[in-house]
Amino acid sequence: MAWYRHHLFFCTNRREGGRACCQEAGAGEARAWTKARVKELGLAGPGKVRVNNAGCLDRCAEGPVVVVYPEGVWYTYVDQEDLEEIIQEHVVNGRVVKRLQLPSEPPGGGG
């Protein structure tokens, strides 16, 4: 068994000079809400779910962003309703939330 079934990494980076960044879009508050909600639902802890801060995930222009591992599914979100949908559909039921999903690879297919 993996230490955690799912990791949710929230970009909480703050960029200088007025550049778009997830922190300016409320990412810190979103992460805190999600962490509390996961605990409230009894999903937190070893063998379950971990909600983490991440440094820059380099997708701030599409943000705010959260990536769910081990699947490596990238999401954007607007509010707590979107985050609740990610928790219920992806984390609990194993279904990708297509309407919030971002492409997994950079334009051109990456490396």
Rosetta blueprint (number, residue, H / E / L):
1 M L
2 A L
3 W L
4 Y L
5 R L
6 H E
7 H E
8 L E
9 F E
10 F E
11 C E
12 T L
13 N L
14 R L
15 R L
16 E L
17 G L
18 G L
19 R L
20 A L
21 C L
22 C L
23 Q H
24 E H
25 A H
26 G L
27 A H
28 G H
29 E H
30 A H
31 R H
32 A H
33 W H
34 T H
35 K H
36 A H
37 R H
38 V H
39 K H
40 E H
41 L L
42 G L
43 L L
44 A E
45 G L
46 P L
47 G L
48 K L
49 V E
50 R E
51 V E
52 N E
53 N E
54 A E
55 G L
56 C L
57 L L
58 D L
59 R L
60 C H
61 A H
62 E H
63 G L
64 P L
65 V E
66 V E
67 V E
68 V E
69 Y E
70 P L
71 E L
72 G L
73 V E
74 W E
75 Y E
76 T E
77 Y L
78 V L
79 D L
80 Q H
81 E H
82 D H
83 L H
84 E H
85 E H
86 I H
87 I H
88 Q H
89 E H
90 H H
91 V H
92 V H
93 N L
94 G L
95 R L
96 V L
97 V L
98 K H
99 R H
100 L H
101 Q E
102 L E
103 P L
104 S L
105 E L
106 P L
107 P L
108 G L
109 G L
110 G L
111 G L
